[in-house]
Amino acid sequence: MMEKDLEKIFKNLFENEKFEFNENLSAKDIASWDSLRHVVLLMEVEKFFKIKFTLKEVRNLNNVGDLLQAIKAKSKS
């Protein structure tokens, strides 16, 4: 379920892009995924899942798989 919710966030944010949503998806795979979109993405994820990331956690996010693990860890606490 969490994966589907995250996929919806990605599809809304990158609506004009073609990409395959999977755990290996990263900024290099989506042309419009720049630093501003990265911040907006994280804000949308935090809002939807009602969590907050630390700067250290954000630095360790390299792809969708990392983001999913971070969301799961935050959702447990």
PDB file of N, CA, C and O in Angstrom:
ATOM      1  N   MET A   1       0.818  -1.203   0.000  1.00  0.00           N
ATOM      2  CA  MET A   1       0.000   0.000   0.000  1.00  0.00           C
ATOM      3  C   MET A   1       0.863   1.268   0.000  1.00  0.00           C
ATOM      4  O   MET A   1       0.591   2.215  -0.738  1.00  0.00           O
ATOM      5  N   MET A   2       1.892   1.271   0.827  1.00  0.00           N
ATOM      6  CA  MET A   2       2.779   2.421   0.920  1.00  0.00           C
ATOM      7  C   MET A   2       3.431   2.709  -0.429  1.00  0.00           C
ATOM      8  O   MET A   2       3.581   3.866  -0.821  1.00  0.00           O
ATOM      9  N   GLU A   3       3.813   1.655  -1.129  1.00  0.00           N
ATOM     10  CA  GLU A   3       4.446   1.814  -2.436  1.00  0.00           C
ATOM     11  C   GLU A   3       3.490   2.468  -3.432  1.00  0.00           C
ATOM     12  O   GLU A   3       3.893   3.333  -4.209  1.00  0.00           O
ATOM     13  N   LYS A   4       2.239   2.057  -3.406  1.00  0.00           N
ATOM     14  CA  LYS A   4       1.232   2.626  -4.320  1.00  0.00           C
ATOM     15  C   LYS A   4       0.990   4.096  -4.004  1.00  0.00           C
ATOM     16  O   LYS A   4       0.848   4.912  -4.914  1.00  0.00           O
ATOM     17  N   ASP A   5       0.944   4.437  -2.721  1.00  0.00           N
ATOM     18  CA  ASP A   5       0.763   5.840  -2.334  1.00  0.00           C
ATOM     19  C   ASP A   5       1.940   6.686  -2.801  1.00  0.00           C
ATOM     20  O   ASP A   5       1.757   7.796  -3.302  1.00  0.00           O
ATOM     21  N   LEU A   6       3.140   6.159  -2.636  1.00  0.00           N
ATOM     22  CA  LEU A   6       4.326   6.881  -3.082  1.00  0.00           C
ATOM     23  C   LEU A   6       4.342   7.021  -4.603  1.00  0.00           C
ATOM     24  O   LEU A   6       4.732   8.060  -5.136  1.00  0.00           O
ATOM     25  N   GLU A   7       3.923   5.983  -5.283  1.00  0.00           N
ATOM     26  CA  GLU A   7       3.858   6.042  -6.750  1.00  0.00           C
ATOM     27  C   GLU A   7       2.892   7.135  -7.206  1.00  0.00           C
ATOM     28  O   GLU A   7       3.166   7.832  -8.183  1.00  0.00           O
ATOM     29  N   LYS A   8       1.773   7.290  -6.513  1.00  0.00           N
ATOM     30  CA  LYS A   8       0.813   8.349  -6.852  1.00  0.00           C
ATOM     31  C   LYS A   8       1.446   9.729  -6.678  1.00  0.00           C
ATOM     32  O   LYS A   8       1.233  10.619  -7.501  1.00  0.00           O
ATOM     33  N   ILE A   9       2.215   9.906  -5.618  1.00  0.00           N
ATOM     34  CA  ILE A   9       2.892  11.180  -5.386  1.00  0.00           C
ATOM     35  C   ILE A   9       3.849  11.463  -6.539  1.00  0.00           C
ATOM     36  O   ILE A   9       3.885  12.577  -7.062  1.00  0.00           O
ATOM     37  N   PHE A  10       4.618  10.458  -6.933  1.00  0.00           N
ATOM     38  CA  PHE A  10       5.556  10.623  -8.050  1.00  0.00           C
ATOM     39  C   PHE A  10       4.818  10.958  -9.346  1.00  0.00           C
ATOM     40  O   PHE A  10       5.235  11.853 -10.082  1.00  0.00           O
ATOM     41  N   LYS A  11       3.739  10.254  -9.625  1.00  0.00           N
ATOM     42  CA  LYS A  11       3.008  10.480 -10.873  1.00  0.00           C
ATOM     43  C   LYS A  11       2.381  11.868 -10.905  1.00  0.00           C
ATOM     44  O   LYS A  11       2.301  12.482 -11.969  1.00  0.00           O
ATOM     45  N   ASN A  12       1.940  12.367  -9.767  1.00  0.00           N
ATOM     46  CA  ASN A  12       1.390  13.725  -9.711  1.00  0.00           C
ATOM     47  C   ASN A  12       2.482  14.772  -9.893  1.00  0.00           C
ATOM     48  O   ASN A  12       2.283  15.765 -10.594  1.00  0.00           O
ATOM     49  N   LEU A  13       3.619  14.556  -9.270  1.00  0.00           N
ATOM     50  CA  LEU A  13       4.697  15.533  -9.326  1.00  0.00           C
ATOM     51  C   LEU A  13       5.415  15.535 -10.676  1.00  0.00           C
ATOM     52  O   LEU A  13       5.825  16.585 -11.171  1.00  0.00           O
ATOM     53  N   PHE A  14       5.559  14.357 -11.258  1.00  0.00           N
ATOM     54  CA  PHE A  14       6.270  14.227 -12.536  1.00  0.00           C
ATOM     55  C   PHE A  14       5.307  13.784 -13.630  1.00  0.00           C
ATOM     56  O   PHE A  14       5.605  12.866 -14.395  1.00  0.00           O
ATOM     57  N   GLU A  15       4.163  14.433 -13.699  1.00  0.00           N
ATOM     58  CA  GLU A  15       3.077  14.008 -14.579  1.00  0.00           C
ATOM     59  C   GLU A  15       3.410  14.009 -16.064  1.00  0.00           C
ATOM     60  O   GLU A  15       2.804  13.251 -16.822  1.00  0.00           O
ATOM     61  N   ASN A  16       4.338  14.823 -16.495  1.00  0.00           N
ATOM     62  CA  ASN A  16       4.676  14.888 -17.917  1.00  0.00           C
ATOM     63  C   ASN A  16       5.871  14.028 -18.284  1.00  0.00           C
ATOM     64  O   ASN A  16       6.352  14.083 -19.416  1.00  0.00           O
ATOM     65  N   GLU A  17       6.349  13.244 -17.349  1.00  0.00           N
ATOM     66  CA  GLU A  17       7.524  12.402 -17.566  1.00  0.00           C
ATOM     67  C   GLU A  17       7.104  10.938 -17.737  1.00  0.00           C
ATOM     68  O   GLU A  17       6.101  10.490 -17.181  1.00  0.00           O
ATOM     69  N   LYS A  18       7.886  10.226 -18.506  1.00  0.00           N
ATOM     70  CA  LYS A  18       7.681   8.786 -18.641  1.00  0.00           C
ATOM     71  C   LYS A  18       8.768   8.090 -17.838  1.00  0.00           C
ATOM     72  O   LYS A  18       9.959   8.306 -18.063  1.00  0.00           O
ATOM     73  N   PHE A  19       8.346   7.257 -16.906  1.00  0.00           N
ATOM     74  CA  PHE A  19       9.299   6.523 -16.088  1.00  0.00           C
ATOM     75  C   PHE A  19       8.627   5.273 -15.537  1.00  0.00           C
ATOM     76  O   PHE A  19       7.404   5.195 -15.421  1.00  0.00           O
ATOM     77  N   GLU A  20       9.451   4.315 -15.206  1.00  0.00           N
ATOM     78  CA  GLU A  20       8.965   3.091 -14.572  1.00  0.00           C
ATOM     79  C   GLU A  20       9.218   3.232 -13.076  1.00  0.00           C
ATOM     80  O   GLU A  20      10.364   3.331 -12.638  1.00  0.00           O
ATOM     81  N   PHE A  21       8.140   3.240 -12.297  1.00  0.00           N
ATOM     82  CA  PHE A  21       8.281   3.393 -10.860  1.00  0.00           C
ATOM     83  C   PHE A  21       8.767   2.077 -10.267  1.00  0.00           C
ATOM     84  O   PHE A  21       8.088   1.054 -10.357  1.00  0.00           O
ATOM     85  N   ASN A  22       9.938   2.115  -9.665  1.00  0.00           N
ATOM     86  CA  ASN A  22      10.481   0.945  -8.982  1.00  0.00           C
ATOM     87  C   ASN A  22      11.497   1.422  -7.958  1.00  0.00           C
ATOM     88  O   ASN A  22      11.800   2.612  -7.887  1.00  0.00           O
ATOM     89  N   GLU A  23      12.019   0.504  -7.171  1.00  0.00           N
ATOM     90  CA  GLU A  23      12.917   0.871  -6.078  1.00  0.00           C
ATOM     91  C   GLU A  23      14.238   1.471  -6.552  1.00  0.00           C
ATOM     92  O   GLU A  23      14.903   2.162  -5.780  1.00  0.00           O
ATOM     93  N   ASN A  24      14.631   1.228  -7.786  1.00  0.00           N
ATOM     94  CA  ASN A  24      15.896   1.761  -8.300  1.00  0.00           C
ATOM     95  C   ASN A  24      15.753   3.136  -8.947  1.00  0.00           C
ATOM     96  O   ASN A  24      16.754   3.749  -9.318  1.00  0.00           O
ATOM     97  N   LEU A  25      14.527   3.625  -9.085  1.00  0.00           N
ATOM     98  CA  LEU A  25      14.284   4.924  -9.708  1.00  0.00           C
ATOM     99  C   LEU A  25      14.986   6.021  -8.916  1.00  0.00           C
ATOM    100  O   LEU A  25      14.880   6.082  -7.691  1.00  0.00           O
ATOM    101  N   SER A  26      15.705   6.889  -9.631  1.00  0.00           N
ATOM    102  CA  SER A  26      16.406   7.993  -8.974  1.00  0.00           C
ATOM    103  C   SER A  26      16.310   9.249  -9.846  1.00  0.00           C
ATOM    104  O   SER A  26      15.740   9.225 -10.936  1.00  0.00           O
ATOM    105  N   ALA A  27      16.875  10.331  -9.343  1.00  0.00           N
ATOM    106  CA  ALA A  27      16.801  11.614 -10.046  1.00  0.00           C
ATOM    107  C   ALA A  27      17.412  11.547 -11.437  1.00  0.00           C
ATOM    108  O   ALA A  27      16.986  12.283 -12.327  1.00  0.00           O
ATOM    109  N   LYS A  28      18.387  10.693 -11.642  1.00  0.00           N
ATOM    110  CA  LYS A  28      19.013  10.605 -12.967  1.00  0.00           C
ATOM    111  C   LYS A  28      18.080   9.991 -14.012  1.00  0.00           C
ATOM    112  O   LYS A  28      18.344  10.084 -15.210  1.00  0.00           O
ATOM    113  N   ASP A  29      16.993   9.367 -13.564  1.00  0.00           N
ATOM    114  CA  ASP A  29      16.050   8.712 -14.476  1.00  0.00           C
ATOM    115  C   ASP A  29      14.909   9.615 -14.943  1.00  0.00           C
ATOM    116  O   ASP A  29      14.189   9.266 -15.879  1.00  0.00           O
ATOM    117  N   ILE A  30      14.739  10.766 -14.305  1.00  0.00           N
ATOM    118  CA  ILE A  30      13.642  11.681 -14.636  1.00  0.00           C
ATOM    119  C   ILE A  30      14.240  13.060 -14.911  1.00  0.00           C
ATOM    120  O   ILE A  30      14.796  13.694 -14.014  1.00  0.00           O
ATOM    121  N   ALA A  31      14.126  13.508 -16.132  1.00  0.00           N
ATOM    122  CA  ALA A  31      14.766  14.757 -16.556  1.00  0.00           C
ATOM    123  C   ALA A  31      14.369  15.962 -15.706  1.00  0.00           C
ATOM    124  O   ALA A  31      15.211  16.816 -15.427  1.00  0.00           O
ATOM    125  N   SER A  32      13.122  16.048 -15.295  1.00  0.00           N
ATOM    126  CA  SER A  32      12.666  17.225 -14.547  1.00  0.00           C
ATOM    127  C   SER A  32      12.872  17.103 -13.034  1.00  0.00           C
ATOM    128  O   SER A  32      12.432  17.972 -12.281  1.00  0.00           O
ATOM    129  N   TRP A  33      13.526  16.051 -12.587  1.00  0.00           N
ATOM    130  CA  TRP A  33      13.783  15.868 -11.160  1.00  0.00           C
ATOM    131  C   TRP A  33      15.033  16.652 -10.798  1.00  0.00           C
ATOM    132  O   TRP A  33      16.136  16.107 -10.762  1.00  0.00           O
ATOM    133  N   ASP A  34      14.847  17.929 -10.532  1.00  0.00           N
ATOM    134  CA  ASP A  34      15.942  18.800 -10.141  1.00  0.00           C
ATOM    135  C   ASP A  34      15.880  19.050  -8.639  1.00  0.00           C
ATOM    136  O   ASP A  34      15.070  18.434  -7.945  1.00  0.00           O
ATOM    137  N   SER A  35      16.715  19.937  -8.133  1.00  0.00           N
ATOM    138  CA  SER A  35      16.774  20.165  -6.689  1.00  0.00           C
ATOM    139  C   SER A  35      15.463  20.721  -6.137  1.00  0.00           C
ATOM    140  O   SER A  35      15.050  20.358  -5.036  1.00  0.00           O
ATOM    141  N   LEU A  36      14.814  21.593  -6.892  1.00  0.00           N
ATOM    142  CA  LEU A  36      13.536  22.142  -6.433  1.00  0.00           C
ATOM    143  C   LEU A  36      12.468  21.054  -6.368  1.00  0.00           C
ATOM    144  O   LEU A  36      11.731  20.962  -5.386  1.00  0.00           O
ATOM    145  N   ARG A  37      12.384  20.241  -7.399  1.00  0.00           N
ATOM    146  CA  ARG A  37      11.402  19.143  -7.389  1.00  0.00           C
ATOM    147  C   ARG A  37      11.717  18.142  -6.281  1.00  0.00           C
ATOM    148  O   ARG A  37      10.808  17.528  -5.723  1.00  0.00           O
ATOM    149  N   HIS A  38      12.983  17.978  -5.966  1.00  0.00           N
ATOM    150  CA  HIS A  38      13.373  17.069  -4.891  1.00  0.00           C
ATOM    151  C   HIS A  38      12.806  17.562  -3.561  1.00  0.00           C
ATOM    152  O   HIS A  38      12.269  16.781  -2.775  1.00  0.00           O
ATOM    153  N   VAL A  39      12.933  18.862  -3.320  1.00  0.00           N
ATOM    154  CA  VAL A  39      12.395  19.449  -2.089  1.00  0.00           C
ATOM    155  C   VAL A  39      10.873  19.303  -2.059  1.00  0.00           C
ATOM    156  O   VAL A  39      10.305  18.932  -1.032  1.00  0.00           O
ATOM    157  N   VAL A  40      10.218  19.592  -3.170  1.00  0.00           N
ATOM    158  CA  VAL A  40       8.756  19.462  -3.244  1.00  0.00           C
ATOM    159  C   VAL A  40       8.349  18.011  -3.023  1.00  0.00           C
ATOM    160  O   VAL A  40       7.378  17.745  -2.315  1.00  0.00           O
ATOM    161  N   LEU A  41       9.070  17.075  -3.613  1.00  0.00           N
ATOM    162  CA  LEU A  41       8.781  15.658  -3.426  1.00  0.00           C
ATOM    163  C   LEU A  41       8.845  15.285  -1.948  1.00  0.00           C
ATOM    164  O   LEU A  41       7.934  14.641  -1.428  1.00  0.00           O
ATOM    165  N   LEU A  42       9.910  15.686  -1.280  1.00  0.00           N
ATOM    166  CA  LEU A  42      10.056  15.360   0.138  1.00  0.00           C
ATOM    167  C   LEU A  42       8.959  16.008   0.979  1.00  0.00           C
ATOM    168  O   LEU A  42       8.457  15.397   1.922  1.00  0.00           O
ATOM    169  N   MET A  43       8.592  17.228   0.644  1.00  0.00           N
ATOM    170  CA  MET A  43       7.506  17.896   1.366  1.00  0.00           C
ATOM    171  C   MET A  43       6.186  17.163   1.182  1.00  0.00           C
ATOM    172  O   MET A  43       5.426  16.998   2.137  1.00  0.00           O
ATOM    173  N   GLU A  44       5.911  16.723  -0.039  1.00  0.00           N
ATOM    174  CA  GLU A  44       4.674  15.983  -0.312  1.00  0.00           C
ATOM    175  C   GLU A  44       4.660  14.646   0.426  1.00  0.00           C
ATOM    176  O   GLU A  44       3.631  14.236   0.964  1.00  0.00           O
ATOM    177  N   VAL A  45       5.793  13.979   0.446  1.00  0.00           N
ATOM    178  CA  VAL A  45       5.890  12.696   1.153  1.00  0.00           C
ATOM    179  C   VAL A  45       5.673  12.912   2.649  1.00  0.00           C
ATOM    180  O   VAL A  45       4.918  12.173   3.281  1.00  0.00           O
ATOM    181  N   GLU A  46       6.327  13.917   3.211  1.00  0.00           N
ATOM    182  CA  GLU A  46       6.159  14.204   4.638  1.00  0.00           C
ATOM    183  C   GLU A  46       4.706  14.535   4.967  1.00  0.00           C
ATOM    184  O   GLU A  46       4.171  14.067   5.972  1.00  0.00           O
ATOM    185  N   LYS A  47       4.086  15.321   4.140  1.00  0.00           N
ATOM    186  CA  LYS A  47       2.692  15.708   4.363  1.00  0.00           C
ATOM    187  C   LYS A  47       1.758  14.498   4.269  1.00  0.00           C
ATOM    188  O   LYS A  47       0.910  14.297   5.138  1.00  0.00           O
ATOM    189  N   PHE A  48       1.915  13.706   3.229  1.00  0.00           N
ATOM    190  CA  PHE A  48       1.026  12.571   3.015  1.00  0.00           C
ATOM    191  C   PHE A  48       1.164  11.529   4.125  1.00  0.00           C
ATOM    192  O   PHE A  48       0.167  11.038   4.654  1.00  0.00           O
ATOM    193  N   PHE A  49       2.410  11.197   4.471  1.00  0.00           N
ATOM    194  CA  PHE A  49       2.637  10.136   5.464  1.00  0.00           C
ATOM    195  C   PHE A  49       2.711  10.671   6.896  1.00  0.00           C
ATOM    196  O   PHE A  49       2.882   9.898   7.838  1.00  0.00           O
ATOM    197  N   LYS A  50       2.583  11.991   7.060  1.00  0.00           N
ATOM    198  CA  LYS A  50       2.617  12.637   8.373  1.00  0.00           C
ATOM    199  C   LYS A  50       3.894  12.289   9.139  1.00  0.00           C
ATOM    200  O   LYS A  50       3.862  11.840  10.285  1.00  0.00           O
ATOM    201  N   ILE A  51       5.021  12.517   8.451  1.00  0.00           N
ATOM    202  CA  ILE A  51       6.335  12.268   9.028  1.00  0.00           C
ATOM    203  C   ILE A  51       7.234  13.467   8.739  1.00  0.00           C
ATOM    204  O   ILE A  51       6.869  14.346   7.959  1.00  0.00           O
ATOM    205  N   LYS A  52       8.407  13.501   9.367  1.00  0.00           N
ATOM    206  CA  LYS A  52       9.412  14.538   9.120  1.00  0.00           C
ATOM    207  C   LYS A  52      10.765  13.858   8.997  1.00  0.00           C
ATOM    208  O   LYS A  52      11.124  13.020   9.824  1.00  0.00           O
ATOM    209  N   PHE A  53      11.514  14.220   7.963  1.00  0.00           N
ATOM    210  CA  PHE A  53      12.855  13.695   7.771  1.00  0.00           C
ATOM    211  C   PHE A  53      13.874  14.649   8.365  1.00  0.00           C
ATOM    212  O   PHE A  53      13.696  15.867   8.339  1.00  0.00           O
ATOM    213  N   THR A  54      14.941  14.082   8.898  1.00  0.00           N
ATOM    214  CA  THR A  54      16.073  14.898   9.337  1.00  0.00           C
ATOM    215  C   THR A  54      16.972  15.139   8.131  1.00  0.00           C
ATOM    216  O   THR A  54      16.845  14.463   7.110  1.00  0.00           O
ATOM    217  N   LEU A  55      17.872  16.095   8.252  1.00  0.00           N
ATOM    218  CA  LEU A  55      18.810  16.369   7.173  1.00  0.00           C
ATOM    219  C   LEU A  55      19.688  15.147   6.890  1.00  0.00           C
ATOM    220  O   LEU A  55      19.985  14.847   5.734  1.00  0.00           O
ATOM    221  N   LYS A  56      20.095  14.457   7.930  1.00  0.00           N
ATOM    222  CA  LYS A  56      20.904  13.245   7.767  1.00  0.00           C
ATOM    223  C   LYS A  56      20.146  12.185   6.968  1.00  0.00           C
ATOM    224  O   LYS A  56      20.720  11.538   6.092  1.00  0.00           O
ATOM    225  N   GLU A  57      18.876  12.009   7.265  1.00  0.00           N
ATOM    226  CA  GLU A  57      18.062  11.031   6.533  1.00  0.00           C
ATOM    227  C   GLU A  57      17.937  11.423   5.065  1.00  0.00           C
ATOM    228  O   GLU A  57      18.036  10.573   4.181  1.00  0.00           O
ATOM    229  N   VAL A  58      17.723  12.699   4.810  1.00  0.00           N
ATOM    230  CA  VAL A  58      17.575  13.179   3.436  1.00  0.00           C
ATOM    231  C   VAL A  58      18.860  12.937   2.647  1.00  0.00           C
ATOM    232  O   VAL A  58      18.809  12.565   1.475  1.00  0.00           O
ATOM    233  N   ARG A  59      19.990  13.143   3.275  1.00  0.00           N
ATOM    234  CA  ARG A  59      21.275  12.925   2.601  1.00  0.00           C
ATOM    235  C   ARG A  59      21.474  11.481   2.169  1.00  0.00           C
ATOM    236  O   ARG A  59      22.208  11.212   1.218  1.00  0.00           O
ATOM    237  N   ASN A  60      20.828  10.552   2.858  1.00  0.00           N
ATOM    238  CA  ASN A  60      20.985   9.124   2.561  1.00  0.00           C
ATOM    239  C   ASN A  60      19.970   8.602   1.556  1.00  0.00           C
ATOM    240  O   ASN A  60      19.939   7.402   1.285  1.00  0.00           O
ATOM    241  N   LEU A  61      19.145   9.470   1.001  1.00  0.00           N
ATOM    242  CA  LEU A  61      18.129   9.049   0.033  1.00  0.00           C
ATOM    243  C   LEU A  61      18.701   9.125  -1.375  1.00  0.00           C
ATOM    244  O   LEU A  61      18.882  10.213  -1.922  1.00  0.00           O
ATOM    245  N   ASN A  62      18.983   7.971  -1.955  1.00  0.00           N
ATOM    246  CA  ASN A  62      19.564   7.922  -3.294  1.00  0.00           C
ATOM    247  C   ASN A  62      18.598   7.441  -4.359  1.00  0.00           C
ATOM    248  O   ASN A  62      18.822   7.657  -5.550  1.00  0.00           O
ATOM    249  N   ASN A  63      17.527   6.791  -3.936  1.00  0.00           N
ATOM    250  CA  ASN A  63      16.550   6.255  -4.894  1.00  0.00           C
ATOM    251  C   ASN A  63      15.231   5.980  -4.175  1.00  0.00           C
ATOM    252  O   ASN A  63      15.110   6.207  -2.971  1.00  0.00           O
ATOM    253  N   VAL A  64      14.265   5.499  -4.912  1.00  0.00           N
ATOM    254  CA  VAL A  64      12.939   5.232  -4.346  1.00  0.00           C
ATOM    255  C   VAL A  64      13.018   4.180  -3.243  1.00  0.00           C
ATOM    256  O   VAL A  64      12.305   4.277  -2.244  1.00  0.00           O
ATOM    257  N   GLY A  65      13.874   3.182  -3.415  1.00  0.00           N
ATOM    258  CA  GLY A  65      14.022   2.149  -2.386  1.00  0.00           C
ATOM    259  C   GLY A  65      14.459   2.738  -1.058  1.00  0.00           C
ATOM    260  O   GLY A  65      13.928   2.371  -0.010  1.00  0.00           O
ATOM    261  N   ASP A  66      15.430   3.656  -1.093  1.00  0.00           N
ATOM    262  CA  ASP A  66      15.877   4.330   0.126  1.00  0.00           C
ATOM    263  C   ASP A  66      14.744   5.143   0.738  1.00  0.00           C
ATOM    264  O   ASP A  66      14.563   5.155   1.956  1.00  0.00           O
ATOM    265  N   LEU A  67      13.987   5.818  -0.113  1.00  0.00           N
ATOM    266  CA  LEU A  67      12.867   6.629   0.364  1.00  0.00           C
ATOM    267  C   LEU A  67      11.810   5.755   1.026  1.00  0.00           C
ATOM    268  O   LEU A  67      11.284   6.108   2.082  1.00  0.00           O
ATOM    269  N   LEU A  68      11.497   4.623   0.418  1.00  0.00           N
ATOM    270  CA  LEU A  68      10.517   3.701   1.010  1.00  0.00           C
ATOM    271  C   LEU A  68      10.980   3.199   2.375  1.00  0.00           C
ATOM    272  O   LEU A  68      10.192   3.137   3.319  1.00  0.00           O
ATOM    273  N   GLN A  69      12.256   2.844   2.476  1.00  0.00           N
ATOM    274  CA  GLN A  69      12.798   2.365   3.764  1.00  0.00           C
ATOM    275  C   GLN A  69      12.706   3.457   4.826  1.00  0.00           C
ATOM    276  O   GLN A  69      12.374   3.180   5.978  1.00  0.00           O
ATOM    277  N   ALA A  70      12.999   4.685   4.442  1.00  0.00           N
ATOM    278  CA  ALA A  70      12.927   5.806   5.383  1.00  0.00           C
ATOM    279  C   ALA A  70      11.490   6.059   5.840  1.00  0.00           C
ATOM    280  O   ALA A  70      11.243   6.331   7.015  1.00  0.00           O
ATOM    281  N   ILE A  71      10.554   5.967   4.910  1.00  0.00           N
ATOM    282  CA  ILE A  71       9.135   6.145   5.260  1.00  0.00           C
ATOM    283  C   ILE A  71       8.694   5.043   6.216  1.00  0.00           C
ATOM    284  O   ILE A  71       8.025   5.315   7.213  1.00  0.00           O
ATOM    285  N   LYS A  72       9.060   3.820   5.920  1.00  0.00           N
ATOM    286  CA  LYS A  72       8.688   2.685   6.777  1.00  0.00           C
ATOM    287  C   LYS A  72       9.265   2.841   8.173  1.00  0.00           C
ATOM    288  O   LYS A  72       8.578   2.586   9.162  1.00  0.00           O
ATOM    289  N   ALA A  73      10.526   3.259   8.263  1.00  0.00           N
ATOM    290  CA  ALA A  73      11.162   3.451   9.557  1.00  0.00           C
ATOM    291  C   ALA A  73      10.474   4.554  10.347  1.00  0.00           C
ATOM    292  O   ALA A  73      10.266   4.416  11.553  1.00  0.00           O
ATOM    293  N   LYS A  74      10.118   5.648   9.678  1.00  0.00           N
ATOM    294  CA  LYS A  74       9.453   6.756  10.345  1.00  0.00           C
ATOM    295  C   LYS A  74       8.025   6.393  10.755  1.00  0.00           C
ATOM    296  O   LYS A  74       7.535   6.852  11.787  1.00  0.00           O
ATOM    297  N   SER A  75       7.374   5.582   9.957  1.00  0.00           N
ATOM    298  CA  SER A  75       5.983   5.211  10.233  1.00  0.00           C
ATOM    299  C   SER A  75       5.870   4.288  11.437  1.00  0.00           C
ATOM    300  O   SER A  75       4.824   4.238  12.083  1.00  0.00           O
ATOM    301  N   LYS A  76       6.930   3.562  11.743  1.00  0.00           N
ATOM    302  CA  LYS A  76       6.924   2.648  12.888  1.00  0.00           C
ATOM    303  C   LYS A  76       7.076   3.396  14.204  1.00  0.00           C
ATOM    304  O   LYS A  76       6.598   2.936  15.241  1.00  0.00           O
ATOM    305  N   SER A  77       7.738   4.546  14.167  1.00  0.00           N
ATOM    306  CA  SER A  77       8.018   5.268  15.414  1.00  0.00           C
ATOM    307  C   SER A  77       6.916   6.204  15.809  1.00  0.00           C
ATOM    308  O   SER A  77       7.015   6.876  16.835  1.00  0.00           O
TER     309      SER A  77
END
